[in-house]
Amino acid sequence: MALEEIRGEIDAIDARIVELLGARQQLVMRAAAFKRNAEEVRAPDRRARMMIRLRELAVRHGVEPALVERVYTTLIDGFIELEQRRHRTLTAPATPADS
């Protein structure tokens, strides 16, 4: 296989990953409506459980666990930021102009 073919396959995988990130983002935004406060948005216990599960998945699929943890740390931090913004919007008190 030539380098350009390998790069083409990588590009195709990247397109699928971005599509899946979009689906994940939609679910995260929907989940914000169920959270009562910023701490529930951060969900540190769930995050810790996710990291354990993701490291196990990495091992099972032959992926470097430290890489998966690094990628997901960045991913989760970004989604928490988005969800916190969404949560603030959903829980902001109504103003007279909103009526």
N, CA, C and O atoms as a printed pandas DataFrame, in Angstrom:
     atom_number atom_name residue_name chain_id  residue_number  x_coord  y_coord  z_coord
0              1         N          MET        A               1    0.846   -1.175    0.000
1              2        CA          MET        A               1    0.000    0.000    0.000
2              3         C          MET        A               1    0.895    1.243    0.000
3              4         O          MET        A               1    1.864    1.322    0.755
4              5         N          ALA        A               2    0.564    2.190   -0.839
5              6        CA          ALA        A               2    1.337    3.421   -0.951
6              7         C          ALA        A               2    0.945    4.398    0.149
7              8         O          ALA        A               2   -0.135    4.299    0.731
8              9         N          LEU        A               3    1.831    5.335    0.421
9             10        CA          LEU        A               3    1.602    6.340    1.456
10            11         C          LEU        A               3    0.303    7.107    1.213
11            12         O          LEU        A               3   -0.446    7.372    2.154
12            13         N          GLU        A               4    0.037    7.460   -0.023
13            14        CA          GLU        A               4   -1.188    8.217   -0.322
14            15         C          GLU        A               4   -2.445    7.396   -0.024
15            16         O          GLU        A               4   -3.457    7.947    0.411
16            17         N          GLU        A               5   -2.384    6.099   -0.253
17            18        CA          GLU        A               5   -3.525    5.238    0.077
18            19         C          GLU        A               5   -3.728    5.188    1.586
19            20         O          GLU        A               5   -4.859    5.255    2.067
20            21         N          ILE        A               6   -2.657    5.072    2.316
21            22        CA          ILE        A               6   -2.742    5.054    3.779
22            23         C          ILE        A               6   -3.330    6.376    4.270
23            24         O          ILE        A               6   -4.203    6.387    5.137
24            25         N          ARG        A               7   -2.854    7.479    3.718
25            26        CA          ARG        A               7   -3.383    8.789    4.110
26            27         C          ARG        A               7   -4.866    8.912    3.758
27            28         O          ARG        A               7   -5.635    9.509    4.511
28            29         N          GLY        A               8   -5.260    8.358    2.636
29            30        CA          GLY        A               8   -6.674    8.376    2.251
30            31         C          GLY        A               8   -7.533    7.612    3.262
31            32         O          GLY        A               8   -8.624    8.058    3.619
32            33         N          GLU        A               9   -7.041    6.476    3.713
33            34        CA          GLU        A               9   -7.765    5.708    4.720
34            35         C          GLU        A               9   -7.823    6.453    6.048
35            36         O          GLU        A               9   -8.845    6.431    6.733
36            37         N          ILE        A              10   -6.727    7.111    6.408
37            38        CA          ILE        A              10   -6.721    7.926    7.628
38            39         C          ILE        A              10   -7.753    9.045    7.513
39            40         O          ILE        A              10   -8.496    9.305    8.459
40            41         N          ASP        A              11   -7.802    9.704    6.361
41            42        CA          ASP        A              11   -8.776   10.780    6.152
42            43         C          ASP        A              11  -10.216   10.260    6.277
43            44         O          ASP        A              11  -11.079   10.939    6.833
44            45         N          ALA        A              12  -10.463    9.069    5.766
45            46        CA          ALA        A              12  -11.802    8.478    5.860
46            47         C          ALA        A              12  -12.158    8.176    7.317
47            48         O          ALA        A              12  -13.290    8.395    7.747
48            49         N          ILE        A              13  -11.190    7.676    8.061
49            50        CA          ILE        A              13  -11.425    7.413    9.487
50            51         C          ILE        A              13  -11.683    8.726   10.213
51            52         O          ILE        A              13  -12.579    8.798   11.054
52            53         N          ASP        A              14  -10.910    9.767    9.902
53            54        CA          ASP        A              14  -11.118   11.074   10.532
54            55         C          ASP        A              14  -12.531   11.595   10.259
55            56         O          ASP        A              14  -13.163   12.163   11.149
56            57         N          ALA        A              15  -13.023   11.405    9.046
57            58        CA          ALA        A              15  -14.385   11.849    8.720
58            59         C          ALA        A              15  -15.411   11.118    9.586
59            60         O          ALA        A              15  -16.371   11.726   10.059
60            61         N          ARG        A              16  -15.212    9.830    9.791
61            62        CA          ARG        A              16  -16.127    9.060   10.641
62            63         C          ARG        A              16  -16.042    9.522   12.085
63            64         O          ARG        A              16  -17.062    9.625   12.766
64            65         N          ILE        A              17  -14.830    9.803   12.558
65            66        CA          ILE        A              17  -14.649   10.268   13.938
66            67         C          ILE        A              17  -15.375   11.595   14.141
67            68         O          ILE        A              17  -16.062   11.773   15.146
68            69         N          VAL        A              18  -15.232   12.528   13.201
69            70        CA          VAL        A              18  -15.895   13.828   13.331
70            71         C          VAL        A              18  -17.413   13.648   13.320
71            72         O          VAL        A              18  -18.123   14.316   14.071
72            73         N          GLU        A              19  -17.904   12.758   12.482
73            74        CA          GLU        A              19  -19.349   12.478   12.461
74            75         C          GLU        A              19  -19.804   11.952   13.821
75            76         O          GLU        A              19  -20.839   12.380   14.331
76            77         N          LEU        A              20  -19.055   11.044   14.403
77            78        CA          LEU        A              20  -19.391   10.497   15.715
78            79         C          LEU        A              20  -19.282   11.555   16.811
79            80         O          LEU        A              20  -20.071   11.551   17.756
80            81         N          LEU        A              21  -18.320   12.452   16.693
81            82        CA          LEU        A              21  -18.215   13.548   17.657
82            83         C          LEU        A              21  -19.456   14.442   17.594
83            84         O          LEU        A              21  -19.930   14.932   18.619
84            85         N          GLY        A              22  -19.967   14.645   16.402
85            86        CA          GLY        A              22  -21.202   15.420   16.254
86            87         C          GLY        A              22  -22.374   14.743   16.946
87            88         O          GLY        A              22  -23.172   15.402   17.612
88            89         N          ALA        A              23  -22.478   13.439   16.792
89            90        CA          ALA        A              23  -23.546   12.689   17.458
90            91         C          ALA        A              23  -23.366   12.756   18.976
91            92         O          ALA        A              23  -24.341   12.896   19.714
92            93         N          ARG        A              24  -22.128   12.657   19.435
93            94        CA          ARG        A              24  -21.852   12.737   20.876
94            95         C          ARG        A              24  -22.222   14.118   21.408
95            96         O          ARG        A              24  -22.800   14.244   22.488
96            97         N          GLN        A              25  -21.883   15.144   20.642
97            98        CA          GLN        A              25  -22.200   16.512   21.058
98            99         C          GLN        A              25  -23.705   16.698   21.213
99           100         O          GLN        A              25  -24.152   17.310   22.184
100          101         N          GLN        A              26  -24.481   16.189   20.287
101          102        CA          GLN        A              26  -25.937   16.314   20.389
102          103         C          GLN        A              26  -26.456   15.669   21.670
103          104         O          GLN        A              26  -27.327   16.228   22.337
104          105         N          LEU        A              27  -25.933   14.513   22.013
105          106        CA          LEU        A              27  -26.363   13.834   23.236
106          107         C          LEU        A              27  -25.936   14.599   24.486
107          108         O          LEU        A              27  -26.696   14.697   25.449
108          109         N          VAL        A              28  -24.730   15.134   24.467
109          110        CA          VAL        A              28  -24.246   15.928   25.599
110          111         C          VAL        A              28  -25.155   17.137   25.808
111          112         O          VAL        A              28  -25.509   17.457   26.943
112          113         N          MET        A              29  -25.528   17.799   24.738
113          114        CA          MET        A              29  -26.400   18.964   24.855
114          115         C          MET        A              29  -27.774   18.575   25.412
115          116         O          MET        A              29  -28.359   19.316   26.202
116          117         N          ARG        A              30  -28.273   17.438   25.008
117          118        CA          ARG        A              30  -29.552   16.956   25.547
118          119         C          ARG        A              30  -29.417   16.602   27.022
119          120         O          ARG        A              30  -30.337   16.843   27.804
120          121         N          ALA        A              31  -28.287   16.036   27.407
121          122        CA          ALA        A              31  -28.076   15.635   28.801
122          123         C          ALA        A              31  -28.053   16.842   29.729
123          124         O          ALA        A              31  -28.415   16.724   30.900
124          125         N          ALA        A              32  -27.637   17.995   29.228
125          126        CA          ALA        A              32  -27.555   19.204   30.061
126          127         C          ALA        A              32  -28.893   19.524   30.718
127          128         O          ALA        A              32  -28.927   20.063   31.824
128          129         N          ALA        A              33  -29.974   19.202   30.057
129          130        CA          ALA        A              33  -31.307   19.501   30.601
130          131         C          ALA        A              33  -31.616   18.688   31.850
131          132         O          ALA        A              33  -32.493   19.069   32.626
132          133         N          PHE        A              34  -30.926   17.595   32.057
133          134        CA          PHE        A              34  -31.186   16.732   33.208
134          135         C          PHE        A              34  -30.320   17.075   34.419
135          136         O          PHE        A              34  -30.534   16.544   35.509
136          137         N          LYS        A              35  -29.345   17.960   34.228
137          138        CA          LYS        A              35  -28.398   18.282   35.293
138          139         C          LYS        A              35  -28.934   19.444   36.116
139          140         O          LYS        A              35  -29.471   20.408   35.570
140          141         N          ARG        A              36  -28.784   19.348   37.439
141          142        CA          ARG        A              36  -29.294   20.399   38.330
142          143         C          ARG        A              36  -28.282   21.510   38.585
143          144         O          ARG        A              36  -28.664   22.630   38.927
144          145         N          ASN        A              37  -26.985   21.208   38.420
145          146        CA          ASN        A              37  -25.973   22.218   38.736
146          147         C          ASN        A              37  -24.674   21.887   37.989
147          148         O          ASN        A              37  -24.551   20.862   37.318
148          149         N          ALA        A              38  -23.713   22.806   38.140
149          150        CA          ALA        A              38  -22.433   22.659   37.422
150          151         C          ALA        A              38  -21.682   21.407   37.851
151          152         O          ALA        A              38  -21.000   20.788   37.034
152          153         N          GLU        A              39  -21.796   21.026   39.123
153          154        CA          GLU        A              39  -21.115   19.818   39.606
154          155         C          GLU        A              39  -21.650   18.576   38.892
155          156         O          GLU        A              39  -20.885   17.675   38.549
156          157         N          GLU        A              40  -22.958   18.531   38.671
157          158        CA          GLU        A              40  -23.530   17.395   37.928
158          159         C          GLU        A              40  -23.069   17.401   36.475
159          160         O          GLU        A              40  -22.938   16.342   35.861
160          161         N          VAL        A              41  -22.827   18.563   35.933
161          162        CA          VAL        A              41  -22.295   18.639   34.569
162          163         C          VAL        A              41  -20.882   18.065   34.555
163          164         O          VAL        A              41  -20.544   17.279   33.670
164          165         N          ARG        A              42  -20.051   18.449   35.529
165          166        CA          ARG        A              42  -18.673   17.939   35.579
166          167         C          ARG        A              42  -18.640   16.441   35.857
167          168         O          ARG        A              42  -17.798   15.736   35.300
168          169         N          ALA        A              43  -19.523   15.946   36.692
169          170        CA          ALA        A              43  -19.676   14.517   36.992
170          171         C          ALA        A              43  -18.330   13.800   37.165
171          172         O          ALA        A              43  -18.008   12.898   36.391
172          173         N          PRO        A              44  -17.552   14.190   38.164
173          174        CA          PRO        A              44  -16.220   13.596   38.313
174          175         C          PRO        A              44  -16.242   12.083   38.539
175          176         O          PRO        A              44  -15.330   11.391   38.087
176          177         N          ASP        A              45  -17.242   11.559   39.213
177          178        CA          ASP        A              45  -17.312   10.106   39.416
178          179         C          ASP        A              45  -17.534    9.380   38.092
179          180         O          ASP        A              45  -16.898    8.363   37.816
180          181         N          ARG        A              46  -18.443    9.914   37.279
181          182        CA          ARG        A              46  -18.686    9.295   35.963
182          183         C          ARG        A              46  -17.428    9.376   35.105
183          184         O          ARG        A              46  -17.074    8.423   34.411
184          185         N          ARG        A              47  -16.766   10.513   35.162
185          186        CA          ARG        A              47  -15.537   10.686   34.376
186          187         C          ARG        A              47  -14.497    9.635   34.770
187          188         O          ARG        A              47  -13.858    9.041   33.902
188          189         N          ALA        A              48  -14.327    9.406   36.057
189          190        CA          ALA        A              48  -13.348    8.417   36.530
190          191         C          ALA        A              48  -13.725    7.022   36.034
191          192         O          ALA        A              48  -12.864    6.265   35.586
192          193         N          ARG        A              49  -15.013    6.685   36.114
193          194        CA          ARG        A              49  -15.468    5.370   35.620
194          195         C          ARG        A              49  -15.253    5.244   34.112
195          196         O          ARG        A              49  -14.849    4.191   33.618
196          197         N          MET        A              50  -15.528    6.334   33.387
197          198        CA          MET        A              50  -15.326    6.317   31.932
198          199         C          MET        A              50  -13.867    6.052   31.592
199          200         O          MET        A              50  -13.575    5.261   30.694
200          201         N          MET        A              51  -12.951    6.700   32.296
201          202        CA          MET        A              51  -11.535    6.535   31.997
202          203         C          MET        A              51  -11.090    5.097   32.223
203          204         O          MET        A              51  -10.305    4.559   31.443
204          205         N          ILE        A              52  -11.580    4.481   33.269
205          206        CA          ILE        A              52  -11.255    3.066   33.511
206          207         C          ILE        A              52  -11.780    2.212   32.358
207          208         O          ILE        A              52  -11.066    1.371   31.813
208          209         N          ARG        A              53  -13.050    2.448   31.997
209          210        CA          ARG        A              53  -13.667    1.674   30.907
210          211         C          ARG        A              53  -12.937    1.900   29.592
211          212         O          ARG        A              53  -12.720    0.955   28.834
212          213         N          LEU        A              54  -12.558    3.138   29.315
213          214        CA          LEU        A              54  -11.884    3.453   28.058
214          215         C          LEU        A              54  -10.482    2.852   27.997
215          216         O          LEU        A              54  -10.046    2.395   26.940
216          217         N          ARG        A              55   -9.780    2.849   29.119
217          218        CA          ARG        A              55   -8.452    2.210   29.143
218          219         C          ARG        A              55   -8.594    0.705   28.875
219          220         O          ARG        A              55   -7.787    0.117   28.154
220          221         N          GLU        A              56   -9.623    0.093   29.459
221          222        CA          GLU        A              56   -9.862   -1.333   29.212
222          223         C          GLU        A              56  -10.195   -1.591   27.750
223          224         O          GLU        A              56   -9.718   -2.563   27.164
224          225         N          LEU        A              57  -11.008   -0.727   27.162
225          226        CA          LEU        A              57  -11.319   -0.859   25.734
226          227         C          LEU        A              57  -10.062   -0.708   24.886
227          228         O          LEU        A              57   -9.873   -1.431   23.908
228          229         N          ALA        A              58   -9.218    0.222   25.261
229          230        CA          ALA        A              58   -7.971    0.427   24.515
230          231         C          ALA        A              58   -7.132   -0.842   24.514
231          232         O          ALA        A              58   -6.644   -1.274   23.470
232          233         N          VAL        A              59   -6.970   -1.433   25.686
233          234        CA          VAL        A              59   -6.188   -2.677   25.782
234          235         C          VAL        A              59   -6.816   -3.753   24.910
235          236         O          VAL        A              59   -6.117   -4.449   24.173
236          237         N          ARG        A              60   -8.132   -3.890   24.993
237          238        CA          ARG        A              60   -8.838   -4.918   24.219
238          239         C          ARG        A              60   -8.648   -4.746   22.720
239          240         O          ARG        A              60   -8.609   -5.727   21.977
240          241         N          HIS        A              61   -8.528   -3.481   22.270
241          242        CA          HIS        A              61   -8.421   -3.215   20.834
242          243         C          HIS        A              61   -6.990   -2.925   20.380
243          244         O          HIS        A              61   -6.763   -2.510   19.243
244          245         N          GLY        A              62   -6.026   -3.149   21.282
245          246        CA          GLY        A              62   -4.627   -2.971   20.897
246          247         C          GLY        A              62   -4.204   -1.525   20.711
247          248         O          GLY        A              62   -3.293   -1.229   19.937
248          249         N          VAL        A              63   -4.869   -0.630   21.422
249          250        CA          VAL        A              63   -4.527    0.791   21.343
250          251         C          VAL        A              63   -3.804    1.160   22.636
251          252         O          VAL        A              63   -4.146    0.661   23.708
252          253         N          GLU        A              64   -2.826    2.017   22.534
253          254        CA          GLU        A              64   -2.064    2.449   23.700
254          255         C          GLU        A              64   -3.011    3.132   24.705
255          256         O          GLU        A              64   -3.574    4.181   24.392
256          257         N          PRO        A              65   -3.194    2.558   25.901
257          258        CA          PRO        A              65   -4.122    3.133   26.882
258          259         C          PRO        A              65   -3.814    4.578   27.254
259          260         O          PRO        A              65   -4.737    5.372   27.437
260          261         N          ALA        A              66   -2.540    4.935   27.369
261          262        CA          ALA        A              66   -2.186    6.316   27.714
262          263         C          ALA        A              66   -2.635    7.293   26.632
263          264         O          ALA        A              66   -3.037    8.418   26.931
264          265         N          LEU        A              67   -2.565    6.858   25.367
265          266        CA          LEU        A              67   -3.029    7.700   24.261
266          267         C          LEU        A              67   -4.532    7.906   24.354
267          268         O          LEU        A              67   -5.017    9.031   24.223
268          269         N          VAL        A              68   -5.264    6.837   24.576
269          270        CA          VAL        A              68   -6.721    6.935   24.692
270          271         C          VAL        A              68   -7.092    7.855   25.855
271          272         O          VAL        A              68   -7.993    8.687   25.738
272          273         N          GLU        A              69   -6.397    7.699   26.963
273          274        CA          GLU        A              69   -6.692    8.555   28.120
274          275         C          GLU        A              69   -6.412   10.018   27.797
275          276         O          GLU        A              69   -7.192   10.895   28.168
276          277         N          ARG        A              70   -5.316   10.285   27.116
277          278        CA          ARG        A              70   -4.981   11.668   26.752
278          279         C          ARG        A              70   -6.011   12.263   25.802
279          280         O          ARG        A              70   -6.443   13.403   25.977
280          281         N          VAL        A              71   -6.402   11.491   24.798
281          282        CA          VAL        A              71   -7.396   11.968   23.829
282          283         C          VAL        A              71   -8.722   12.226   24.534
283          284         O          VAL        A              71   -9.344   13.268   24.326
284          285         N          TYR        A              72   -9.154   11.291   25.363
285          286        CA          TYR        A              72  -10.443   11.442   26.029
286          287         C          TYR        A              72  -10.420   12.517   27.108
287          288         O          TYR        A              72  -11.458   13.120   27.382
288          289         N          THR        A              73   -9.298   12.769   27.714
289          290        CA          THR        A              73   -9.220   13.875   28.673
290          291         C          THR        A              73   -9.521   15.184   27.950
291          292         O          THR        A              73  -10.300   16.005   28.436
292          293         N          THR        A              74   -8.904   15.373   26.794
293          294        CA          THR        A              74   -9.168   16.576   26.001
294          295         C          THR        A              74  -10.612   16.602   25.520
295          296         O          THR        A              74  -11.278   17.634   25.601
296          297         N          LEU        A              75  -11.091   15.479   25.023
297          298        CA          LEU        A              75  -12.457   15.377   24.519
298          299         C          LEU        A              75  -13.479   15.697   25.609
299          300         O          LEU        A              75  -14.383   16.506   25.400
300          301         N          ILE        A              76  -13.336   15.072   26.749
301          302        CA          ILE        A              76  -14.282   15.276   27.841
302          303         C          ILE        A              76  -14.221   16.714   28.340
303          304         O          ILE        A              76  -15.260   17.320   28.602
304          305         N          ASP        A              77  -13.019   17.266   28.476
305          306        CA          ASP        A              77  -12.907   18.662   28.906
306          307         C          ASP        A              77  -13.670   19.584   27.953
307          308         O          ASP        A              77  -14.374   20.491   28.398
308          309         N          GLY        A              78  -13.534   19.359   26.665
309          310        CA          GLY        A              78  -14.239   20.175   25.675
310          311         C          GLY        A              78  -15.740   20.017   25.754
311          312         O          GLY        A              78  -16.474   21.003   25.684
312          313         N          PHE        A              79  -16.208   18.787   25.898
313          314        CA          PHE        A              79  -17.650   18.561   25.987
314          315         C          PHE        A              79  -18.226   19.093   27.290
315          316         O          PHE        A              79  -19.361   19.569   27.310
316          317         N          ILE        A              80  -17.467   19.022   28.378
317          318        CA          ILE        A              80  -17.941   19.602   29.642
318          319         C          ILE        A              80  -18.111   21.107   29.487
319          320         O          ILE        A              80  -19.091   21.680   29.964
320          321         N          GLU        A              81  -17.166   21.736   28.827
321          322        CA          GLU        A              81  -17.277   23.185   28.598
322          323         C          GLU        A              81  -18.536   23.516   27.797
323          324         O          GLU        A              81  -19.270   24.442   28.144
324          325         N          LEU        A              82  -18.784   22.762   26.731
325          326        CA          LEU        A              82  -20.005   22.979   25.938
326          327         C          LEU        A              82  -21.257   22.737   26.768
327          328         O          LEU        A              82  -22.210   23.514   26.711
328          329         N          GLU        A              83  -21.250   21.662   27.535
329          330        CA          GLU        A              83  -22.419   21.318   28.331
330          331         C          GLU        A              83  -22.668   22.353   29.426
331          332         O          GLU        A              83  -23.817   22.665   29.738
332          333         N          GLN        A              84  -21.599   22.881   30.007
333          334        CA          GLN        A              84  -21.777   23.918   31.025
334          335         C          GLN        A              84  -22.413   25.165   30.425
335          336         O          GLN        A              84  -23.287   25.777   31.039
336          337         N          ARG        A              85  -21.979   25.539   29.234
337          338        CA          ARG        A              85  -22.605   26.698   28.571
338          339         C          ARG        A              85  -24.079   26.431   28.299
339          340         O          ARG        A              85  -24.928   27.293   28.526
340          341         N          ARG        A              86  -24.373   25.243   27.818
341          342        CA          ARG        A              86  -25.772   24.875   27.540
342          343         C          ARG        A              86  -26.581   24.864   28.834
343          344         O          ARG        A              86  -27.705   25.364   28.866
344          345         N          HIS        A              87  -26.026   24.307   29.883
345          346        CA          HIS        A              87  -26.709   24.231   31.171
346          347         C          HIS        A              87  -27.003   25.635   31.698
347          348         O          HIS        A              87  -28.098   25.891   32.198
348          349         N          ARG        A              88  -26.033   26.545   31.588
349          350        CA          ARG        A              88  -26.261   27.926   32.038
350          351         C          ARG        A              88  -27.395   28.569   31.254
351          352         O          ARG        A              88  -28.209   29.294   31.824
352          353         N          THR        A              89  -27.454   28.311   29.964
353          354        CA          THR        A              89  -28.531   28.854   29.134
354          355         C          THR        A              89  -29.884   28.301   29.580
355          356         O          THR        A              89  -30.868   29.035   29.670
356          357         N          LEU        A              90  -29.919   27.014   29.853
357          358        CA          LEU        A              90  -31.182   26.380   30.248
358          359         C          LEU        A              90  -31.656   26.806   31.630
359          360         O          LEU        A              90  -32.857   26.833   31.895
360          361         N          THR        A              91  -30.723   27.135   32.505
361          362        CA          THR        A              91  -31.098   27.439   33.890
362          363         C          THR        A              91  -31.068   28.936   34.199
363          364         O          THR        A              91  -31.324   29.337   35.335
364          365         N          ALA        A              92  -30.760   29.760   33.207
365          366        CA          ALA        A              92  -30.729   31.210   33.432
366          367         C          ALA        A              92  -32.139   31.695   33.747
367          368         O          ALA        A              92  -33.102   31.268   33.110
368          369         N          PRO        A              93  -32.261   32.593   34.737
369          370        CA          PRO        A              93  -33.587   33.121   35.048
370          371         C          PRO        A              93  -34.136   33.911   33.868
371          372         O          PRO        A              93  -33.397   34.578   33.143
372          373         N          ALA        A              94  -35.422   33.821   33.697
373          374        CA          ALA        A              94  -36.076   34.556   32.628
374          375         C          ALA        A              94  -36.030   36.050   32.941
375          376         O          ALA        A              94  -36.186   36.462   34.090
376          377         N          THR        A              95  -35.817   36.837   31.918
377          378        CA          THR        A              95  -35.837   38.293   32.078
378          379         C          THR        A              95  -37.138   38.814   31.513
379          380         O          THR        A              95  -37.792   38.116   30.738
380          381         N          PRO        A              96  -37.537   40.032   31.883
381          382        CA          PRO        A              96  -38.784   40.576   31.344
382          383         C          PRO        A              96  -38.823   40.588   29.814
383          384         O          PRO        A              96  -39.888   40.434   29.216
384          385         N          ALA        A              97  -37.650   40.772   29.180
385          386        CA          ALA        A              97  -37.599   40.771   27.720
386          387         C          ALA        A              97  -37.914   39.398   27.153
387          388         O          ALA        A              97  -38.333   39.285   26.001
388          389         N          ASP        A              98  -37.712   38.316   27.974
389          390        CA          ASP        A              98  -37.983   36.953   27.511
390          391         C          ASP        A              98  -39.485   36.655   27.482
391          392         O          ASP        A              98  -39.908   35.701   26.829
392          393         N          SER        A              99  -40.262   37.427   28.153
393          394        CA          SER        A              99  -41.707   37.148   28.274
394          395         C          SER        A              99  -42.480   37.598   27.074
395          396         O          SER        A              99  -43.699   37.433   27.027
